[in-house]
């Protein structure tokens, strides 16, 4: 089979298309013909760290395809099922553990950017029935992270207000899920065109964070002066304090990104003074994934795919994601 590997080289030169033997199938395993893969910011980070790797690894965590073979003891899936892989194959339910973390796809373990992938049957989740493979491939990281951030780490309810930052995959999914749940969404973006699209998707207010550096106060004002109930924090240290300002007393920050850095001064006084809850969110479990799929089936939400690239153009897909020009998810068609 064809697969991409990350080798110990710099930049996109590390991403190489190679021939690999089809992986062996155990009695509880499922073999999937991968049809589409979607990219996340994490994939750029993994690529940038390729020079430090001890061995080549198949990148990317997010992929969907069809079951083409099952092991003798498999009961959850049959040939022909349309499925997507869990980001953490071993995290079925409950809390995240060190062991779960060690087996994340596309990081420590081989990922999805290959023609065939074999994983235990418990690692595969049935995709929404009417979705394309390209759409289904967007779920394992971005979709599950948004679900976790809103409904597991927080308890977003109808009438609540939510802050999302930017127009990446998690933020767009969070907007869609929140609107379907009857919540009001305030969004930030430096692009007027993107802000217009966010408003078309149901955001009640949008703010240019570059034109308004103290956008936390502006978000609070847009929420009627109370502050938002929940914030999906994708920036990290560089945006943390503004998000704290945007939150209401007793609000929840789902902290899940590092786009604005991992280190820097933050106002810890404001966190306890406002009795905020800061919850780290790192994707989610298979149980969360299954809950997300049920919600998507019931609501009719469809993911926003910015652009789909051919398998041979994977490097261009990475470049497009790195440019920041995307709105929603960047996808690679595998076959």
C-alpha positions as CSV (number, residue, x, y, z in Angstrom):
1,X,0.0,0.0,0.0
2,X,1.0,3.6,-0.4
3,X,1.5,5.7,2.8
4,X,3.1,8.9,3.8
5,X,5.9,8.9,6.5
6,X,7.6,11.6,8.4
7,X,11.4,11.3,8.2
8,X,14.2,13.1,10.0
9,X,14.3,16.1,7.7
10,X,13.4,19.7,7.9
11,X,10.0,21.2,6.8
12,X,7.9,19.6,4.2
13,X,10.9,17.5,3.0
14,X,10.2,15.3,6.0
15,X,6.9,14.2,4.4
16,X,7.6,11.3,2.0
17,X,5.3,9.0,0.0
18,X,6.5,5.4,0.4
19,X,5.4,1.8,-0.2
20,X,4.6,-0.2,2.9
21,X,3.3,-3.7,3.4
22,X,-0.4,-3.9,4.4
23,X,-0.5,-4.1,8.2
24,X,-1.4,-7.6,9.7
25,X,-4.9,-8.2,11.0
26,X,-5.5,-9.7,14.4
27,X,-8.7,-11.5,15.6
28,X,-10.2,-8.3,17.1
29,X,-8.9,-5.9,14.5
30,X,-10.6,-4.1,11.6
31,X,-8.9,-3.2,8.3
32,X,-10.1,0.1,6.7
33,X,-9.5,1.4,3.3
34,X,-8.9,5.0,4.1
35,X,-10.8,7.4,1.7
36,X,-10.1,10.8,3.3
37,X,-7.9,12.4,5.9
38,X,-8.3,15.9,7.5
39,X,-5.5,18.0,8.9
40,X,-5.2,19.7,12.3
41,X,-2.8,22.3,13.7
42,X,-1.3,19.4,15.7
43,X,-0.2,17.9,12.4
44,X,1.9,21.0,11.6
45,X,3.5,20.7,15.0
46,X,4.3,17.0,14.5
47,X,5.8,17.9,11.1
48,X,8.0,20.6,12.6
49,X,9.3,18.1,15.1
50,X,10.2,15.4,12.6
51,X,13.9,15.9,12.9
52,X,13.7,14.7,16.5
53,X,12.0,11.4,15.7
54,X,13.7,8.1,16.3
55,X,11.8,6.4,13.5
56,X,9.5,7.3,10.6
57,X,5.8,7.6,11.5
58,X,2.7,7.8,9.4
59,X,1.2,11.2,10.2
60,X,-2.3,12.6,10.9
61,X,-4.9,11.5,13.4
62,X,-8.1,12.1,11.5
63,X,-9.3,9.8,8.8
64,X,-12.4,8.0,7.5
65,X,-13.0,5.1,5.1
66,X,-14.8,1.8,4.6
67,X,-14.2,-1.5,6.4
68,X,-12.7,-4.1,4.0
69,X,-11.8,-6.9,6.4
70,X,-12.5,-7.9,10.0
71,X,-10.8,-10.3,12.4
72,X,-12.4,-13.5,13.4
73,X,-13.6,-12.2,16.8
74,X,-14.9,-8.8,15.6
75,X,-18.6,-8.1,16.5
76,X,-18.9,-4.3,16.2
77,X,-18.3,-3.8,12.5
78,X,-18.9,-5.6,9.2
79,X,-17.3,-5.2,5.8
80,X,-18.8,-2.2,4.1
81,X,-19.3,-0.1,7.3
82,X,-18.3,3.6,6.9
83,X,-16.1,4.5,9.9
84,X,-13.7,7.0,11.3
85,X,-10.9,6.3,13.7
86,X,-10.7,7.6,17.3
87,X,-7.8,10.0,17.9
88,X,-6.9,8.0,21.1
89,X,-7.7,4.4,20.0
90,X,-7.5,3.1,23.6
91,X,-9.5,5.8,25.4
92,X,-13.0,4.3,25.5
93,X,-14.5,6.3,28.3
94,X,-13.7,8.0,31.6
95,X,-10.7,10.2,32.0
96,X,-7.5,10.5,29.9
97,X,-4.5,8.5,31.1
98,X,-0.9,8.5,30.3
99,X,-1.3,5.2,28.5
100,X,-4.1,6.6,26.3
101,X,-1.8,9.6,25.5
102,X,1.1,7.3,24.4
103,X,-1.0,5.8,21.7
104,X,-2.4,8.9,19.9
105,X,-2.6,8.4,16.2
106,X,-0.1,10.3,14.1
107,X,2.1,11.1,17.1
108,X,3.6,8.2,19.0
109,X,1.7,5.7,16.8
110,X,1.2,5.5,13.1
111,X,-1.6,7.6,11.9
112,X,-4.1,7.8,9.0
113,X,-2.3,9.2,6.0
114,X,-2.1,5.7,4.3
115,X,-4.3,3.7,2.0
116,X,-5.0,1.1,4.6
117,X,-5.1,1.3,8.4
118,X,-5.7,-1.6,10.9
119,X,-6.9,-0.8,14.4
120,X,-8.8,-2.7,17.1
121,X,-12.6,-2.8,16.5
122,X,-13.2,-0.5,19.5
123,X,-11.2,2.3,17.9
124,X,-13.5,2.7,15.0
125,X,-16.7,4.8,15.2
126,X,-19.5,4.6,12.6
127,X,-19.7,7.9,10.6
128,X,-22.9,9.9,10.2
129,X,-24.9,7.9,7.6
130,X,-25.4,10.7,5.0
131,X,-21.9,12.2,5.2
132,X,-19.2,11.8,2.6
133,X,-15.8,10.4,3.6
134,X,-14.3,13.9,3.3
135,X,-16.9,15.2,5.8
136,X,-16.5,12.2,8.2
137,X,-12.7,12.6,8.3
138,X,-13.2,16.0,10.0
139,X,-14.6,14.5,13.2
140,X,-12.0,12.6,15.2
141,X,-10.0,15.6,16.5
142,X,-11.8,18.9,15.7
143,X,-15.4,17.6,16.1
144,X,-14.7,15.6,19.2
145,X,-12.7,18.4,20.8
146,X,-15.6,20.9,20.2
147,X,-18.1,18.4,21.7
148,X,-15.8,17.9,24.7
149,X,-15.3,21.6,25.2
150,X,-19.0,22.5,25.2
151,X,-20.8,19.5,26.7
152,X,-18.3,17.5,28.8
153,X,-15.8,20.1,30.2
154,X,-18.7,22.6,30.3
155,X,-22.5,22.4,30.4
156,X,-23.6,24.7,27.6
157,X,-27.4,25.1,27.6
158,X,-30.0,26.9,25.5
159,X,-29.8,30.6,26.0
160,X,-26.1,30.5,27.1
161,X,-23.4,32.5,25.4
162,X,-20.2,31.1,23.9
163,X,-17.0,32.7,22.7
164,X,-15.1,31.1,19.8
165,X,-11.8,32.3,18.4
166,X,-11.0,32.2,14.7
167,X,-12.3,30.0,11.9
168,X,-10.3,26.7,12.4
169,X,-12.0,23.3,12.6
170,X,-12.7,23.3,16.3
171,X,-14.1,26.8,16.4
172,X,-16.4,26.2,13.5
173,X,-17.7,22.9,14.9
174,X,-18.2,24.7,18.3
175,X,-20.2,27.4,16.6
176,X,-22.4,24.8,14.8
177,X,-23.0,22.7,17.9
178,X,-23.7,25.7,20.1
179,X,-26.3,27.1,17.6
180,X,-27.9,23.7,17.3
181,X,-28.1,23.6,21.2
182,X,-29.8,27.0,21.3
183,X,-26.8,29.0,22.5
184,X,-25.6,32.4,21.3
185,X,-22.1,32.6,19.8
186,X,-19.7,35.5,19.7
187,X,-16.7,35.0,17.4
188,X,-13.4,36.7,16.8
189,X,-11.5,36.9,13.5
190,X,-9.2,39.5,11.9
191,X,-10.7,38.9,8.5
192,X,-13.8,40.9,7.5
193,X,-14.7,38.2,4.9
194,X,-14.5,35.4,7.5
195,X,-16.5,37.5,10.1
196,X,-19.2,37.8,7.5
197,X,-19.3,34.1,7.0
198,X,-19.4,33.5,10.8
199,X,-22.4,35.8,11.0
200,X,-24.1,33.9,8.1
201,X,-23.6,30.7,10.1
202,X,-25.4,32.3,13.1
203,X,-22.9,34.2,15.2
204,X,-24.7,37.0,17.0
205,X,-21.6,39.2,17.0
206,X,-18.1,39.1,15.6
207,X,-15.0,41.1,16.6
208,X,-11.7,42.0,14.9
209,X,-9.2,41.1,17.6
210,X,-6.4,43.0,15.8
211,X,-8.4,46.2,15.5
212,X,-9.5,45.8,19.1
213,X,-6.6,44.4,21.2
214,X,-8.7,44.6,24.4
215,X,-11.3,42.3,22.8
216,X,-12.2,40.6,26.0
217,X,-14.0,43.8,27.2
218,X,-15.7,44.0,23.8
219,X,-16.9,40.4,24.0
220,X,-18.3,41.1,27.4
221,X,-20.1,44.1,26.1
222,X,-21.5,42.1,23.2
223,X,-22.9,39.6,25.6
224,X,-25.0,42.3,27.3
225,X,-22.3,43.2,29.8
226,X,-22.6,39.9,31.7
227,X,-19.8,38.0,30.0
228,X,-20.0,34.7,28.2
229,X,-20.9,31.4,29.9
230,X,-18.3,29.3,28.0
231,X,-15.2,30.2,26.0
232,X,-13.3,27.8,23.7
233,X,-9.7,29.0,24.1
234,X,-7.6,28.0,21.2
235,X,-4.9,30.6,21.5
236,X,-3.2,29.7,24.8
237,X,-1.0,32.1,26.7
238,X,-1.3,35.0,24.3
239,X,-5.1,35.2,24.4
240,X,-5.7,33.7,27.9
241,X,-6.2,37.0,29.8
242,X,-8.6,38.5,27.2
243,X,-10.7,35.3,27.4
244,X,-10.7,35.6,31.2
245,X,-12.1,39.2,30.7
246,X,-14.7,37.9,28.3
247,X,-16.1,35.3,30.7
248,X,-18.8,35.9,33.3
249,X,-18.3,35.3,36.9
250,X,-18.4,31.5,37.4
251,X,-17.9,30.9,33.7
252,X,-15.9,28.0,32.1
253,X,-12.9,28.2,29.8
254,X,-12.2,25.1,27.8
255,X,-8.5,25.4,27.1
256,X,-7.4,23.4,24.1
257,X,-5.0,25.3,21.9
258,X,-1.6,27.0,21.7
259,X,-1.9,29.1,18.6
260,X,-0.8,32.2,20.5
261,X,1.9,30.4,22.5
262,X,2.3,28.1,25.5
263,X,4.1,30.4,27.9
264,X,3.8,34.0,29.1
265,X,2.4,36.1,31.9
266,X,-1.3,35.5,32.8
267,X,-3.5,37.1,35.4
268,X,-4.2,34.3,37.8
269,X,-5.9,36.8,40.2
270,X,-8.7,37.3,37.7
271,X,-9.2,33.5,37.5
272,X,-10.0,33.0,41.1
273,X,-11.5,36.4,41.6
274,X,-14.2,35.6,39.1
275,X,-14.5,31.9,40.3
276,X,-13.7,30.7,36.8
277,X,-13.3,27.0,35.8
278,X,-10.4,26.4,33.5
279,X,-10.6,22.9,32.0
280,X,-7.9,21.4,29.8
281,X,-9.4,19.7,26.8
282,X,-7.4,17.2,24.7
283,X,-9.7,15.7,22.1
284,X,-11.9,13.1,23.8
285,X,-12.9,9.4,24.3
286,X,-14.6,7.0,22.0
287,X,-17.7,7.5,24.1
288,X,-17.6,11.2,23.4
289,X,-17.1,10.5,19.7
290,X,-20.2,8.4,19.7
291,X,-22.2,11.0,21.5
292,X,-21.1,13.6,18.9
293,X,-22.2,11.4,16.0
294,X,-25.7,11.0,17.6
295,X,-26.0,14.8,18.0
296,X,-24.9,15.4,14.4
297,X,-27.4,12.8,13.1
298,X,-30.2,14.5,15.1
299,X,-29.3,18.1,14.3
300,X,-28.4,17.8,10.6
301,X,-25.2,19.7,11.1
302,X,-22.7,19.3,8.2
303,X,-19.0,20.1,8.6
304,X,-17.4,23.0,6.8
305,X,-14.7,21.6,4.4
306,X,-12.5,24.5,3.2
307,X,-10.7,22.5,0.5
308,X,-9.9,19.0,-0.5
309,X,-6.5,18.0,-2.0
310,X,-5.5,14.9,-3.9
311,X,-3.4,12.2,-2.1
312,X,-0.3,13.1,-4.1
313,X,-0.7,16.8,-3.1
314,X,-0.5,16.2,0.7
315,X,2.4,18.7,1.0
316,X,0.2,21.4,-0.6
317,X,-2.5,20.6,1.9
318,X,-0.1,21.1,4.8
319,X,1.0,24.4,3.2
320,X,-2.6,25.6,2.9
321,X,-3.3,24.8,6.5
322,X,-0.1,26.6,7.6
323,X,-1.1,29.7,5.6
324,X,-4.1,30.3,7.9
325,X,-6.3,31.1,4.9
326,X,-8.7,28.2,5.5
327,X,-12.2,28.5,6.9
328,X,-13.1,25.1,8.4
329,X,-11.3,21.9,7.6
330,X,-8.5,21.1,5.1
331,X,-8.9,17.5,3.7
332,X,-6.8,15.1,1.7
333,X,-8.6,12.6,-0.5
334,X,-6.8,9.2,-0.2
335,X,-8.7,7.1,-2.7
